[in-house]
Amino acid sequence: MKKIMLINAVDEELSRMAVLESGKLVEYNIQMSAREPITGNIYKGVVLKVERGLQAAFVDYGARKHGFLPLHDVSPEYFRGDEGEEEGHRHRRPHLKSGQEILVQVARDEKDHKGAMLTTYISLPGRYVVLMPNRQSTGISRKIDDDESRKNLLELMEQISAEDRLGFIVRTAGMNRTKQELSRDYYVLLKIWRDIEKKAREVHAPALIHQEGDFGVRSLRDYFTTEIQEILVDDVETFRKMRAYIGTVAPRNVKMIKLYQDKTPLFDRYHLEPQIDAIYRERAELKSGGYLIISPTEAMITIDVNSGRASDRRDVEETAFRANLEAAEEIARQLRLRDLGGLIVVDFIDMKDRKHIAEIEKTFKKALSLDRARTQISRISKFGMMELSRQRKKSNIQEISHVTCPHCKGAGMRPSLEYAALSTFRKIRLNVLKGTYSSVRITLPHEIANYLLNQKRSDIVDLENVHGVSILISGNPDMLWEEAKFEFVEREHVPPAVPEGEEGKNGEARAEGATGEAGRGTRKKRSRRGRRRPGDRRDEQEREAEPATAEQQATSAPGPGEPPPDGPQEEKKPGGGIITRIYDIFKF
């Protein structure tokens, strides 16, 4: 099986790395210039506050959100003994206070509303070795399980680091490497650490001290293995950086890195785009006809195994076993491709045979051994559930390349057209019933506006006629589904509050007001005027063109002591209403 690595870095905005095994995508990683990862970066930060209740400190390291530093991740150089402790007592606690400057490394990127996770235990990963300057411990990767190999590697590294006395861990890639190769990688890391120490003494916090290397270099460091036979790069600058790095740590592998110059895009040349698109889907297909449903949530990631078309009614147990066996290998692959971390729960198809269950557990564990991230796995429960925890250091592929849907807010669902339209209509009706507006203008998404104008037209017309209000609805194709813009025009005169029991047939109020001057208790009922509609404007203009009589003017503003309009007409007395007095002045 031929295994190759592809580096697509021709676009500055997006760099991609893929590892193929016999044409099948087995490893994938991306980096976007707009969201460069900060995991592994080293900063000089300032302690803002120490929360003893949380057993953590908040650190300003220059980012928009303050970092979270657990006290158990504080290195010994920041420790002190408790006051009044007896001699020989070993209990010590971190000595941190507000305003203190410390050197921190980002252990996990920011996520949503959470700040980055920090640590003072610095680690510098190399090709074969991880240098840990402020630790005295040494170790060998747990994935190297051969006792003889572990013993030989430890002896070699102790000879190399005898003078410095710095902590280290030999990576899985360091297996079967010579002393010269391990030494070369170790001293490259040691030089980086000396430069970090020097810069940390010269700058004031908050400040960036050390940044992770080029994307291509990191890909070599983290994903390159002895099984990879060829490395193709489509960008000249990235190609040069990768050859310079590999020439330093593994000179014999330099010729493996080749510059891809074909006109056909690199990933299209190997038909990778459809496989990459499948990473972002909730459903992952299995060759047998079954499928996986991968659902990330805030608390955990759930994976459901379904038999699909692979079902066999003749032997249900055997069908479930074959589907689960295939699913176990595919789940391990999907975890690597999508870089899913945290708590993961897998719901396998129910099986009764204990031998089948043990075989699934063994297969799954073997498939996870290929993963670079640390994993902890449990047994399959009686309900067919398996729990596992996978190390999470950075944002996964989907978080880097995607944003939360503005329509569904990450729920994966949005209101139906009918539900959204009726909700908007209720808001319109509520504002109209207030009686304070003469017109309402609503701008809605195009689909919702069309629904209201077509399906709720009669209801809108009834609101206009009954309440004497103009309702105008318009659509905007650029508006989000849940958006709505309301514009109101208030009435010039707001009618007084109506006592209970005085509403008319159509909800109209019969307004009665006390008329007359102070000391006079005579009351007069006002004639009820008809509701004005938009079509009545022409009639109003015609009436205004005719000369008004004294009786009409007096009716529009009756004076105190006048009889009702339907009673006998009497000669108007001077001292009536203001309109009457104006008329008496000019009639001569």
LUMTI-708853 format. One line per 4 residues: number of its first residue (from 1); for each residue x, y, z of C-alpha. Coordinates in nm, 2 decimals, m for minus. Example, Ala and Ser with C-alpha at 12.3 -4.5 7.8 and 13.67 -1.06 7.14 Angstrom:
2
1 = 1.23,m0.45,0.78; 1.37,m0.11,0.71
# end
This chain:
588
1 = 0.00,0.00,0.00; 0.15,0.33,m0.11; 0.13,0.61,0.14; 0.19,0.97,0.03
5 = 0.16,1.32,0.19; 0.02,1.61,0.00; 0.07,1.98,0.10; m0.17,2.23,m0.07
9 = m0.04,2.57,0.02; m0.07,2.76,m0.31; m0.35,2.98,m0.16; m0.24,3.21,0.12
13 = m0.58,3.21,0.28; m0.60,2.83,0.32; m0.34,2.56,0.36; m0.43,2.19,0.36
17 = m0.24,1.87,0.44; m0.36,1.52,0.34; m0.21,1.17,0.39; m0.34,0.91,0.15
21 = m0.31,0.53,0.19; m0.39,0.35,m0.14; m0.59,0.66,m0.25; m0.80,0.67,0.07
25 = m0.78,0.98,0.29; m0.65,0.88,0.64; m0.52,1.21,0.78; m0.63,1.56,0.71
29 = m0.54,1.91,0.85; m0.60,2.27,0.76; m0.50,2.62,0.85; m0.68,2.94,0.77
33 = m0.49,3.27,0.77; m0.79,3.44,0.93; m0.79,3.19,1.22; m0.44,3.08,1.28
37 = m0.41,2.83,1.57; m0.23,2.95,1.88; m0.19,2.61,2.04; 0.18,2.56,2.13
41 = 0.26,2.94,2.12; 0.45,3.07,2.42; 0.36,3.41,2.57; 0.48,3.63,2.86
45 = 0.16,3.70,3.05; 0.04,3.89,3.35; m0.17,3.73,3.63; m0.49,3.93,3.66
49 = m0.67,3.73,3.94; m0.62,3.41,4.13; m0.95,3.23,4.21; m0.88,2.99,4.49
53 = m1.24,2.85,4.47; m1.17,2.75,4.10; m0.81,2.65,4.18; m0.71,2.86,3.87
57 = m0.58,3.20,3.77; m0.68,3.43,3.49; m0.39,3.55,3.28; m0.37,3.84,3.02
61 = m0.14,3.71,2.75; m0.24,3.96,2.48; m0.55,3.79,2.33; m0.90,3.93,2.33
65 = m1.01,3.68,2.60; m0.81,3.61,2.91; m0.64,3.27,2.95; m0.74,3.01,3.21
69 = m0.45,2.87,3.40; m0.53,2.58,3.64; m0.31,2.59,3.95; m0.21,2.23,3.90
73 = m0.04,2.34,3.57; 0.20,2.58,3.75; 0.56,2.47,3.73; 0.78,2.42,4.04
77 = 0.96,2.75,3.98; 0.65,2.93,4.10; 0.60,2.72,4.41; 0.66,2.82,4.77
81 = 0.60,2.66,5.11; 0.31,2.75,5.33; 0.38,2.99,5.62; 0.44,2.83,5.95
85 = 0.48,2.48,5.81; 0.70,2.24,5.99; 1.04,2.16,5.86; 1.04,1.87,5.62
89 = 0.68,1.91,5.53; 0.64,1.87,5.16; 0.31,2.05,5.10; 0.37,2.35,4.88
93 = 0.13,2.55,4.67; 0.17,2.78,4.37; 0.28,3.13,4.46; 0.08,3.36,4.22
97 = m0.05,3.71,4.28; m0.21,3.98,4.07; 0.04,4.17,3.85; 0.29,3.89,3.85
101 = 0.46,3.81,3.51; 0.48,3.45,3.41; 0.58,3.25,3.10; 0.28,3.04,2.97
105 = 0.21,2.82,2.68; m0.13,2.77,2.51; m0.25,2.41,2.57; m0.59,2.46,2.40
109 = m0.73,2.72,2.17; m1.02,2.95,2.25; m1.36,2.80,2.19; m1.69,3.00,2.17
113 = m1.71,3.20,2.50; m1.42,3.01,2.66; m1.07,3.15,2.67; m0.76,2.95,2.59
117 = m0.63,2.69,2.83; m0.28,2.78,2.95; 0.01,2.60,3.12; 0.35,2.69,3.26
121 = 0.49,2.35,3.18; 0.66,2.44,2.85; 0.70,2.17,2.59; 0.88,2.21,2.25
125 = 0.80,1.92,2.01; 1.05,1.81,1.76; 1.06,1.54,1.50; 1.18,1.27,1.74
129 = 1.19,1.44,2.08; 0.97,1.67,2.29; 1.18,1.90,2.51; 1.04,1.99,2.85
133 = 1.27,2.26,3.00; 1.10,2.31,3.34; 1.06,1.94,3.42; 1.32,1.69,3.53
137 = 1.12,1.39,3.42; 1.22,1.18,3.12; 1.00,0.93,2.93; 0.93,0.72,2.62
141 = 0.61,0.73,2.41; 0.36,0.48,2.54; 0.30,0.36,2.19; 0.65,0.21,2.19
145 = 0.57,m0.10,2.38; 0.88,m0.30,2.32; 1.08,m0.31,2.64; 1.42,m0.35,2.48
149 = 1.35,m0.05,2.25; 1.24,0.16,2.54; 1.55,0.08,2.74; 1.79,0.16,2.44
153 = 1.62,0.49,2.37; 1.63,0.60,2.73; 2.00,0.52,2.75; 2.08,0.72,2.43
157 = 1.88,1.02,2.55; 2.05,1.03,2.89; 2.39,1.04,2.72; 2.27,1.33,2.49
161 = 2.11,1.54,2.77; 2.35,1.46,3.05; 2.49,1.81,3.07; 2.16,2.01,3.05
165 = 1.94,1.80,3.28; 1.62,1.90,3.10; 1.32,1.69,3.08; 1.23,1.51,2.75
169 = 1.00,1.25,2.59; 1.10,1.04,2.29; 0.82,1.04,2.04; 0.70,0.74,1.85
173 = 0.88,0.86,1.54; 1.21,0.83,1.74; 1.19,0.45,1.75; 1.48,0.28,1.57
177 = 1.66,0.61,1.52; 2.04,0.65,1.57; 2.20,0.86,1.84; 2.31,1.11,1.58
181 = 1.95,1.16,1.46; 1.82,1.20,1.81; 2.10,1.43,1.91; 2.05,1.66,1.61
185 = 1.68,1.70,1.69; 1.75,1.76,2.06; 2.00,2.04,2.01; 1.77,2.22,1.76
189 = 1.51,2.23,2.03; 1.76,2.33,2.30; 1.87,2.63,2.08; 1.50,2.74,2.05
193 = 1.46,2.72,2.43; 1.77,2.94,2.49; 1.63,3.20,2.25; 1.29,3.19,2.43
197 = 1.46,3.25,2.77; 1.66,3.54,2.63; 1.36,3.71,2.47; 1.14,3.66,2.78
201 = 1.39,3.85,2.99; 1.40,4.15,2.74; 1.02,4.21,2.68; 0.73,4.32,2.90
205 = 0.41,4.13,2.94; 0.18,4.07,2.76; 0.39,3.96,2.46; 0.44,3.67,2.22
209 = 0.77,3.50,2.28; 0.76,3.20,2.05; 0.52,3.10,1.76; 0.47,2.76,1.61
213 = 0.65,2.71,1.28; 0.53,2.71,0.92; 0.23,2.49,0.83; 0.43,2.26,0.61
217 = 0.70,2.23,0.88; 0.44,2.14,1.14; 0.29,1.88,0.90; 0.63,1.71,0.87
221 = 0.68,1.72,1.24; 0.35,1.58,1.34; 0.23,1.36,1.05; 0.54,1.23,0.87
225 = 0.62,0.86,0.94; 0.85,0.60,0.80; 0.55,0.45,0.61; 0.52,0.77,0.39
229 = 0.70,0.71,0.06; 0.66,1.05,m0.11; 0.57,1.41,m0.02; 0.43,1.65,m0.28
233 = 0.41,2.03,m0.22; 0.25,2.28,m0.47; 0.40,2.60,m0.32; 0.76,2.70,m0.38
237 = 0.82,2.88,m0.05; 0.66,2.60,0.16; 0.87,2.35,m0.04; 1.19,2.53,0.05
241 = 1.10,2.56,0.42; 1.01,2.19,0.44; 1.34,2.08,0.27; 1.54,2.30,0.51
245 = 1.37,2.16,0.81; 1.40,1.79,0.71; 1.76,1.86,0.61; 1.83,1.95,0.97
249 = 1.66,1.67,1.15; 1.66,1.39,0.89; 1.89,1.46,0.59; 1.84,1.12,0.43
253 = 1.47,1.20,0.37; 1.52,1.53,0.18; 1.48,1.37,m0.16; 1.13,1.25,m0.06
257 = 1.00,1.61,m0.07; 0.91,1.71,m0.43; 0.77,2.02,m0.59; 0.44,1.96,m0.77
261 = 0.42,2.17,m1.09; 0.14,2.01,m1.29; m0.15,2.23,m1.42; m0.41,2.01,m1.26
265 = m0.46,2.12,m0.89; m0.28,1.88,m0.65; m0.59,1.76,m0.46; m0.79,1.72,m0.78
269 = m0.51,1.51,m0.93; m0.57,1.26,m0.65; m0.95,1.30,m0.64; m0.95,1.42,m0.28
273 = m1.22,1.69,m0.29; m1.52,1.45,m0.26; m1.35,1.27,0.03; m1.29,1.61,0.20
277 = m1.65,1.72,0.15; m1.77,1.40,0.32; m1.58,1.51,0.64; m1.83,1.79,0.70
281 = m2.14,1.57,0.67; m2.33,1.43,0.96; m2.36,1.10,0.79; m2.06,0.87,0.71
285 = m2.12,0.58,0.48; m1.99,0.23,0.53; m1.90,m0.01,0.24; m2.15,m0.27,0.36
289 = m2.44,m0.03,0.32; m2.45,0.08,0.68; m2.38,0.43,0.80; m2.27,0.64,1.10
293 = m2.45,0.95,1.24; m2.19,1.18,1.40; m2.35,1.45,1.62; m2.13,1.69,1.81
297 = m2.30,1.86,2.11; m2.18,2.10,2.38; m2.13,1.82,2.64; m2.02,1.53,2.42
301 = m2.00,1.38,2.07; m2.25,1.10,1.99; m2.19,0.84,1.72; m2.48,0.61,1.62
305 = m2.41,0.29,1.42; m2.69,0.19,1.18; m2.70,m0.13,0.96; m2.89,0.04,0.68
309 = m2.90,m0.18,0.37; m2.66,m0.43,0.53; m2.95,m0.60,0.72; m3.00,m0.97,0.69
313 = m3.32,m1.11,0.83; m3.18,m1.47,0.84; m2.91,m1.39,1.10; m2.96,m1.07,1.29
317 = m2.66,m1.13,1.53; m2.42,m1.19,1.24; m2.54,m0.88,1.06; m2.50,m0.67,1.37
321 = m2.14,m0.81,1.42; m2.03,m0.74,1.07; m2.17,m0.38,1.07; m2.01,m0.31,1.41
325 = m1.68,m0.45,1.30; m1.67,m0.22,1.00; m1.80,0.07,1.20; m1.52,0.03,1.46
329 = m1.25,0.09,1.20; m1.43,0.37,1.03; m1.51,0.55,1.36; m1.13,0.56,1.45
333 = m1.06,0.70,1.10; m1.33,0.97,1.13; m1.20,1.08,1.47; m0.86,1.15,1.31
337 = m1.00,1.31,1.00; m1.24,1.54,1.19; m1.01,1.58,1.48; m1.29,1.52,1.73
341 = m1.20,1.55,2.10; m1.35,1.53,2.44; m1.60,1.28,2.56; m1.73,1.05,2.28
345 = m2.02,0.80,2.32; m2.06,0.53,2.05; m2.39,0.35,2.02; m2.32,0.01,1.85
349 = m2.59,m0.22,1.72; m2.70,m0.45,2.00; m2.52,m0.79,2.01; m2.58,m1.08,2.25
353 = m2.27,m1.29,2.18; m1.99,m1.21,2.42; m1.73,m1.32,2.17; m1.86,m1.07,1.92
357 = m1.85,m0.79,2.18; m1.49,m0.88,2.27; m1.39,m0.88,1.91; m1.54,m0.54,1.85
361 = m1.36,m0.40,2.15; m1.03,m0.54,2.03; m1.07,m0.41,1.67; m1.16,m0.07,1.80
365 = m0.87,m0.05,2.03; m0.63,m0.15,1.76; m0.77,0.11,1.52; m0.73,0.38,1.78
369 = m0.36,0.29,1.83; m0.29,0.46,1.50; m0.42,0.79,1.64; m0.16,1.05,1.75
373 = m0.39,1.19,2.02; m0.42,1.01,2.35; m0.74,0.81,2.39; m0.90,0.63,2.69
377 = m1.16,0.37,2.61; m1.41,0.18,2.81; m1.59,m0.16,2.76; m1.92,m0.19,2.57
381 = m2.20,m0.17,2.82; m2.51,m0.40,2.83; m2.69,m0.13,2.64; m2.44,m0.14,2.35
385 = m2.28,0.19,2.45; m1.90,0.26,2.45; m1.75,0.56,2.61; m1.41,0.70,2.52
389 = m1.21,1.02,2.58; m0.99,1.17,2.31; m0.72,1.44,2.37; m0.83,1.78,2.24
393 = m0.55,2.03,2.17; m0.70,2.26,1.91; m1.02,2.34,1.73; m1.14,2.06,1.50
397 = m1.17,2.09,1.13; m1.53,2.20,1.13; m1.48,2.47,1.39; m1.19,2.62,1.19
401 = m1.36,2.62,0.85; m1.72,2.68,0.94; m1.93,2.93,1.13; m2.26,2.89,1.32
405 = m2.56,2.92,1.09; m2.73,3.26,1.14; m3.07,3.11,1.06; m3.07,2.82,1.30
409 = m2.81,2.95,1.56; m2.64,2.61,1.55; m2.95,2.41,1.63; m2.96,2.26,1.28
413 = m3.33,2.36,1.25; m3.53,2.68,1.18; m3.90,2.76,1.20; m4.11,2.65,0.91
417 = m4.25,2.91,0.67; m4.60,2.88,0.82; m4.48,2.91,1.18; m4.26,3.21,1.11
421 = m4.53,3.39,0.91; m4.80,3.34,1.17; m4.57,3.45,1.45; m4.51,3.77,1.25
425 = m4.88,3.82,1.20; m4.94,3.80,1.57; m4.69,4.07,1.63; m4.86,4.29,1.37
429 = m5.20,4.23,1.53; m5.07,4.31,1.88; m4.93,4.65,1.77; m5.25,4.74,1.58
433 = m5.47,4.66,1.88; m5.28,4.92,2.08; m5.47,5.19,1.88; m5.19,5.44,1.89
437 = m5.07,5.40,1.53; m5.22,5.53,1.21; m4.99,5.32,0.98; m4.76,5.02,1.02
441 = m4.49,4.93,0.77; m4.32,4.59,0.80; m4.02,4.46,0.60; m3.98,4.09,0.61
445 = m3.78,3.81,0.44; m3.92,3.76,0.09; m4.08,3.42,0.15; m4.26,3.53,0.47
449 = m4.39,3.85,0.31; m4.53,3.65,0.02; m4.71,3.41,0.25; m4.87,3.69,0.45
453 = m4.98,3.89,0.14; m5.13,3.57,m0.02; m5.26,3.36,0.27; m5.34,3.62,0.53
457 = m5.46,3.90,0.30; m5.83,3.90,0.42; m5.72,3.91,0.79; m5.49,4.21,0.72
461 = m5.77,4.39,0.54; m6.00,4.33,0.84; m5.74,4.48,1.07; m5.72,4.79,0.85
465 = m6.10,4.84,0.83; m6.18,4.78,1.19; m5.90,4.98,1.35; m5.85,5.25,1.08
469 = m5.49,5.17,1.03; m5.28,5.13,0.71; m5.07,4.81,0.70; m4.79,4.79,0.44
473 = m4.59,4.47,0.40; m4.28,4.44,0.18; m4.02,4.17,0.12; m3.64,4.18,0.13
477 = m3.45,3.88,m0.01; m3.13,3.97,0.18; m3.29,3.95,0.53; m3.24,3.65,0.76
481 = m3.53,3.42,0.83; m3.60,3.55,1.18; m3.55,3.92,1.10; m3.84,4.17,1.09
485 = m3.83,4.55,1.06; m4.13,4.75,1.20; m4.19,5.12,1.13; m4.48,5.29,1.31
489 = m4.66,5.63,1.25; m4.85,5.75,1.56; m5.19,5.90,1.54; m5.22,6.28,1.59
493 = m5.48,6.25,1.86; m5.50,5.94,2.08; m5.87,5.87,2.19; m5.93,5.87,2.56
497 = m5.96,5.54,2.76; m6.31,5.38,2.73; m6.49,5.27,3.05; m6.59,4.90,3.06
501 = m6.91,4.82,2.89; m6.90,5.12,2.65; m6.75,4.94,2.35; m6.95,4.93,2.03
505 = m7.03,4.63,1.81; m6.69,4.65,1.63; m6.49,4.74,1.93; m6.53,5.12,1.87
509 = m6.56,5.35,2.16; m6.85,5.58,2.23; m6.67,5.88,2.38; m6.86,6.11,2.60
513 = m6.70,6.43,2.73; m6.81,6.70,2.97; m6.86,7.03,2.79; m6.93,7.38,2.92
517 = m6.74,7.62,3.13; m6.65,7.59,3.50; m6.95,7.57,3.72; m7.18,7.43,3.45
521 = m7.28,7.07,3.46; m7.46,7.04,3.13; m7.33,6.74,2.92; m7.37,6.68,2.55
525 = m7.33,6.37,2.35; m7.10,6.39,2.05; m7.22,6.26,1.72; m7.04,5.94,1.62
529 = m6.83,6.00,1.32; m6.77,5.73,1.06; m6.43,5.57,1.04; m6.21,5.73,0.78
533 = m6.07,5.51,0.52; m5.80,5.58,0.25; m6.08,5.59,m0.01; m6.26,5.87,0.17
537 = m6.00,6.13,0.11; m6.16,6.25,m0.21; m6.50,6.31,m0.04; m6.32,6.51,0.23
541 = m6.16,6.73,m0.03; m6.50,6.80,m0.19; m6.65,6.90,0.14; m6.37,7.13,0.22
545 = m6.43,7.31,m0.11; m6.79,7.40,m0.01; m6.86,7.69,0.22; m6.94,7.59,0.57
549 = m7.26,7.72,0.73; m7.29,7.86,1.08; m7.49,7.55,1.18; m7.21,7.32,1.06
553 = m6.94,7.52,1.22; m7.13,7.52,1.55; m7.19,7.15,1.53; m6.82,7.08,1.48
557 = m6.75,7.27,1.79; m7.06,7.32,2.00; m7.07,7.59,2.27; m7.20,7.55,2.62
561 = m7.57,7.55,2.66; m7.66,7.44,2.31; m7.93,7.19,2.25; m7.85,6.85,2.08
565 = m7.81,6.86,1.70; m8.14,6.68,1.64; m8.34,6.93,1.85; m8.49,7.27,1.74
569 = m8.24,7.52,1.62; m8.21,7.84,1.81; m8.03,8.17,1.74; m7.67,8.15,1.84
573 = m7.57,8.36,2.13; m7.25,8.56,2.14; m7.02,8.40,2.39; m7.05,8.05,2.24
577 = m6.76,7.84,2.12; m6.45,7.99,1.97; m6.55,7.90,1.61; m6.90,8.07,1.67
581 = m6.73,8.39,1.80; m6.50,8.40,1.50; m6.79,8.36,1.27; m6.99,8.64,1.45
585 = m6.69,8.88,1.40; m6.65,8.82,1.02; m7.02,8.79,0.92; m7.06,9.16,0.92
# end
